[in-house]
Amino acid sequence: MNVPESFRKILIKQGYRLVGKHSGVKICEWTRRSLTRGEYCYKQKWYGIESHRCLQCSLALFWCLNRCLYCWRSFKLFLGAEMKVEPDDPEWILEGLIEAQRMLLVGYKGNPKVPRWKWEEAQNPTNLAISLIGESVLYQRLPEFIAVAKERGMNTFLVTKGTYPEMLAKLEVEPTNLYISLCAPDKETFESLDRPITPDGWEKQMESLELMKSFSCRKVIRITLVKGYNMHGIDDYARLIAKAEPDYIEPKAYMWVGESRKRLPGDAMPTHEDVIEFARKLAEETGYRFVDFFRPSRVALLSAK
């Protein structure tokens, strides 16, 4: 299945740079802020990455297994649940992503607000946030890609909905951070809010949670909180989290941006206080410790230790 050229043009217009048949990169807002304002994201504060050296990418731009109501992306660009293209070579993709990131950062070289040393460091990213758009675990050579990145001394933060556990089971070389987005406490909520396009999406996510506890890398459960939709059933969330045994939990506010504004009302975006209250209740239910709250992103951090 060839990707329509119109799809590619839309993403390029939106600031993406495409690499090969199915991968792409886009400069993260926190990378911009780090370069121009000296600010940084919660991943730098909590996990030690450098925001100006983070590369935000996808290995499956046009394929996803869910149509989440809170997703800021347009579903018109998705081609289905299966990547019916010959997968590009992992090393070639990584080189292409880095080069594309450099091209996107060219304009910052002469910006008087950007320290020259910081711009130069940004030319050689040290962290890959595999979370941009689509479901990157559908890329069939993902294990090789993570291995190539590790050989280059790069961290990899892999984010997945967990509805394709088959790939997680193949990751002999583990990412630095494995994120599973668990955004529903029960099957009914999952099917109405995350809207899987395969009939067994919930069951697959449960498989991934069971698999997660076998990983030795840093494990994180992320919960995108949508007010009025999935902030109930804290005891059920706790039960599901116990399956996965993550090191950290990140309850994070849904942001009313992009295409999601056509699907959800503005008051579905939780306040800072809403997130903190949910996080504290979840901490009490799970036995995790409330560690921090990063106000700019409306995200809390709970730790198992």
C-alpha positions as CSV (number, residue, x, y, z in Angstrom):
1,M,0.0,0.0,0.0
2,N,1.5,3.3,-1.1
3,V,1.1,6.4,1.1
4,P,-0.9,9.0,-0.8
5,E,1.3,12.0,-1.7
6,S,-1.4,14.3,-0.4
7,F,-0.8,12.8,3.1
8,R,2.9,13.6,2.9
9,K,2.2,17.2,1.8
10,I,-0.1,17.8,4.8
11,L,2.5,16.6,7.3
12,I,5.2,18.6,5.7
13,K,3.0,21.7,5.8
14,Q,2.4,21.0,9.5
15,G,6.2,21.1,10.2
16,Y,7.1,17.4,9.9
17,R,10.0,16.1,7.9
18,L,9.5,12.6,6.4
19,V,12.1,9.9,6.2
20,G,11.6,7.1,3.8
21,K,8.3,5.4,3.4
22,H,6.9,5.5,7.0
23,S,9.0,7.6,9.4
24,G,9.2,11.2,10.3
25,V,10.3,13.9,12.8
26,K,8.9,17.1,14.1
27,I,10.6,19.6,16.5
28,C,9.1,19.3,19.9
29,E,7.9,22.5,21.5
30,W,10.1,21.8,24.5
31,T,13.2,21.6,22.2
32,R,12.3,25.0,20.9
33,R,11.8,26.4,24.4
34,S,15.1,24.9,25.6
35,L,17.0,26.5,22.7
36,T,15.4,29.9,22.9
37,R,14.4,30.3,26.5
38,G,16.5,27.9,28.5
39,E,13.4,26.0,29.7
40,Y,13.0,22.2,29.8
41,C,10.3,19.5,29.8
42,Y,9.4,17.2,32.6
43,K,11.4,14.4,31.0
44,Q,14.5,16.3,31.6
45,K,13.5,17.1,35.2
46,W,12.5,13.5,36.1
47,Y,14.5,11.3,33.8
48,G,17.6,13.2,33.0
49,I,17.3,13.8,29.2
50,E,18.3,17.1,27.7
51,S,15.4,18.8,26.0
52,H,17.5,20.5,23.4
53,R,19.0,17.1,22.3
54,C,15.7,15.2,22.1
55,L,14.4,14.0,18.8
56,Q,10.7,13.5,18.6
57,C,9.9,10.9,15.9
58,S,7.6,8.2,14.6
59,L,8.4,5.0,12.7
60,A,4.8,4.5,11.6
61,L,3.4,7.9,10.7
62,F,0.2,6.7,8.9
63,W,-0.8,3.7,11.0
64,C,-2.5,3.4,14.3
65,L,-4.6,0.9,16.2
66,N,-6.9,3.4,18.0
67,R,-8.9,6.5,17.2
68,C,-8.7,8.1,20.7
69,L,-11.1,11.0,21.1
70,Y,-8.5,13.0,23.0
71,C,-5.9,12.7,20.2
72,W,-4.9,16.0,18.7
73,R,-4.1,14.4,15.3
74,S,-6.4,14.1,12.3
75,F,-7.6,10.5,11.7
76,K,-7.9,11.3,8.0
77,L,-4.1,10.6,7.6
78,F,-4.2,7.1,9.0
79,L,-4.2,4.1,6.6
80,G,-5.3,1.4,9.0
81,A,-3.9,-1.1,11.6
82,E,-1.3,-2.8,9.5
83,M,1.8,-1.4,7.8
84,K,1.6,-2.8,4.3
85,V,4.9,-1.4,3.1
86,E,8.3,-2.8,3.0
87,P,10.0,-1.6,6.2
88,D,13.0,0.7,5.8
89,D,16.4,-0.2,7.2
90,P,16.7,0.8,10.9
91,E,20.2,2.4,10.6
92,W,19.2,4.3,7.5
93,I,16.1,5.6,9.2
94,L,18.0,6.8,12.3
95,E,20.6,8.6,10.1
96,G,17.7,10.2,8.1
97,L,15.8,11.3,11.3
98,I,18.9,13.0,12.7
99,E,19.6,14.7,9.4
100,A,16.0,15.8,9.1
101,Q,16.1,17.2,12.7
102,R,19.3,19.2,11.7
103,M,17.5,20.7,8.8
104,L,14.6,21.7,11.0
105,L,17.0,23.4,13.4
106,V,18.9,25.4,10.7
107,G,17.0,28.6,11.4
108,Y,18.0,28.6,15.0
109,K,21.7,28.9,14.3
110,G,21.6,32.7,13.9
111,N,18.9,33.3,16.5
112,P,20.4,35.7,19.1
113,K,18.3,34.0,21.8
114,V,20.0,30.7,21.2
115,P,23.4,30.0,22.7
116,R,25.7,28.8,20.0
117,W,27.0,25.9,22.1
118,K,23.5,24.7,22.7
119,W,22.6,24.8,19.0
120,E,25.7,22.8,18.2
121,E,24.8,20.2,20.9
122,A,21.3,19.9,19.4
123,Q,22.9,18.8,16.1
124,N,23.7,15.5,17.8
125,P,20.5,14.3,19.6
126,T,21.0,11.9,22.6
127,N,17.3,11.0,23.2
128,L,14.7,9.5,20.8
129,A,11.1,10.1,21.8
130,I,9.3,7.5,19.7
131,S,5.9,9.0,20.3
132,L,5.1,11.5,17.7
133,I,2.1,10.2,15.7
134,G,0.8,6.7,14.8
135,E,1.7,3.5,16.6
136,S,5.4,2.9,16.2
137,V,5.4,-0.7,17.5
138,L,3.8,-1.6,14.1
139,Y,7.2,-1.0,12.5
140,Q,8.4,-4.6,12.1
141,R,12.1,-3.8,12.6
142,L,11.6,-1.9,15.8
143,P,13.9,-4.2,17.8
144,E,16.8,-3.6,15.4
145,F,16.1,0.2,15.5
146,I,16.3,0.3,19.3
147,A,19.5,-1.8,19.2
148,V,21.1,0.6,16.6
149,A,20.2,3.6,18.8
150,K,21.7,2.0,21.8
151,E,24.9,1.2,19.9
152,R,25.1,5.0,19.2
153,G,24.7,5.7,22.9
154,M,21.2,7.2,22.5
155,N,18.3,6.9,24.9
156,T,15.0,5.7,23.6
157,F,11.6,6.5,25.1
158,L,9.1,4.2,23.5
159,V,5.4,5.1,23.9
160,T,2.6,2.7,23.0
161,K,-1.0,2.1,23.7
162,G,-0.1,-1.5,24.3
163,T,-2.6,-2.8,21.8
164,Y,0.1,-4.7,19.9
165,P,1.8,-6.8,22.6
166,E,3.4,-9.0,19.9
167,M,6.1,-6.4,19.2
168,L,6.8,-5.8,22.9
169,A,7.5,-9.5,23.3
170,K,10.1,-9.2,20.6
171,L,12.1,-6.4,22.2
172,E,15.3,-8.3,23.2
173,V,17.1,-4.9,23.4
174,E,14.9,-2.8,25.7
175,P,14.2,0.9,25.4
176,T,15.4,3.3,28.1
177,N,11.8,4.1,29.0
178,L,8.9,1.9,28.1
179,Y,5.6,3.9,28.3
180,I,2.2,2.3,28.1
181,S,-0.7,4.7,27.8
182,L,-3.4,3.3,30.0
183,C,-6.3,5.8,29.7
184,A,-9.3,3.8,30.8
185,P,-10.0,1.9,34.0
186,D,-12.3,-0.6,32.3
187,K,-13.2,-2.1,28.9
188,E,-16.4,0.0,28.4
189,T,-14.5,3.3,28.9
190,F,-11.6,2.1,26.7
191,E,-13.9,1.2,23.8
192,S,-15.8,4.5,24.0
193,L,-12.8,6.8,24.6
194,D,-9.8,5.1,23.0
195,R,-11.9,3.5,20.2
196,P,-9.8,0.6,19.1
197,I,-10.2,-0.4,15.4
198,T,-9.5,-4.0,16.2
199,P,-12.1,-6.1,18.2
200,D,-9.6,-7.3,20.8
201,G,-8.0,-4.0,21.7
202,W,-8.7,-4.1,25.4
203,E,-7.6,-7.7,25.7
204,K,-4.4,-6.9,23.8
205,Q,-3.7,-4.0,26.2
206,M,-4.1,-6.3,29.2
207,E,-1.5,-8.6,27.6
208,S,0.9,-5.7,27.3
209,L,0.4,-4.8,31.0
210,E,1.3,-8.3,31.9
211,L,4.4,-8.2,29.7
212,M,5.5,-4.9,31.1
213,K,6.5,-6.3,34.5
214,S,9.0,-8.6,32.7
215,F,11.0,-5.6,31.4
216,S,14.1,-4.5,33.3
217,C,14.2,-1.0,31.8
218,R,12.4,2.0,33.4
219,K,8.7,1.4,33.1
220,V,6.1,4.1,33.1
221,I,2.3,4.0,32.9
222,R,0.9,7.3,31.5
223,I,-2.8,8.2,32.1
224,T,-4.1,11.0,29.9
225,L,-6.9,12.4,32.0
226,V,-10.1,13.5,30.2
227,K,-12.5,15.2,32.6
228,G,-15.9,13.6,32.6
229,Y,-14.7,10.6,30.6
230,N,-12.0,8.6,32.4
231,M,-11.3,10.1,35.8
232,H,-13.5,7.5,37.6
233,G,-12.6,4.0,38.8
234,I,-9.4,4.7,40.6
235,D,-9.5,1.3,42.3
236,D,-9.8,-0.3,38.8
237,Y,-6.8,1.8,37.6
238,A,-4.9,0.5,40.6
239,R,-5.8,-3.1,39.8
240,L,-4.5,-2.7,36.2
241,I,-1.3,-0.9,37.3
242,A,-0.6,-3.8,39.7
243,K,-0.5,-6.1,36.7
244,A,2.2,-4.1,35.0
245,E,4.3,-3.2,38.1
246,P,5.7,0.1,36.6
247,D,8.4,2.1,38.2
248,Y,6.4,5.3,37.7
249,I,2.9,6.6,36.9
250,E,2.3,9.8,35.1
251,P,-1.3,11.1,35.4
252,K,-1.4,13.9,32.8
253,A,-4.1,16.3,31.7
254,Y,-5.6,16.0,28.3
255,M,-5.0,19.3,26.4
256,W,-7.8,20.8,24.3
257,V,-5.8,21.3,21.1
258,G,-5.8,20.2,17.5
259,E,-8.4,17.9,16.0
260,S,-9.5,16.8,19.5
261,R,-11.5,20.1,19.8
262,K,-13.9,18.7,17.2
263,R,-14.5,15.6,19.4
264,L,-14.5,16.9,22.9
265,P,-15.7,20.0,24.8
266,G,-13.3,22.5,26.2
267,D,-14.2,21.5,29.8
268,A,-12.9,18.0,29.2
269,M,-9.4,19.5,29.9
270,P,-8.7,19.0,33.6
271,T,-7.3,21.8,35.7
272,H,-4.0,21.6,37.6
273,E,-6.0,20.9,40.8
274,D,-8.0,18.1,39.1
275,V,-4.8,16.3,38.1
276,I,-3.2,16.7,41.5
277,E,-6.4,15.4,43.2
278,F,-6.6,12.4,40.9
279,A,-2.8,11.7,41.4
280,R,-3.0,11.8,45.2
281,K,-6.0,9.5,45.2
282,L,-4.3,7.0,42.9
283,A,-1.1,7.2,45.0
284,E,-3.2,6.3,48.0
285,E,-4.9,3.4,46.2
286,T,-1.7,2.0,44.7
287,G,0.8,2.6,47.5
288,Y,2.9,4.7,45.1
289,R,4.5,7.9,46.4
290,F,3.4,11.3,45.0
291,V,6.8,12.8,44.0
292,D,6.2,15.9,41.9
293,F,3.9,18.0,39.7
294,F,5.1,19.7,36.6
295,R,2.8,22.6,36.2
296,P,3.5,23.7,32.6
297,S,2.5,20.2,31.3
298,R,-0.2,19.5,34.0
299,V,1.5,16.2,34.8
300,A,2.2,14.4,38.1
301,L,4.8,11.8,38.9
302,L,4.1,8.9,41.2
303,S,7.0,6.6,42.1
304,A,7.0,3.0,43.3
305,K,10.0,3.8,45.6
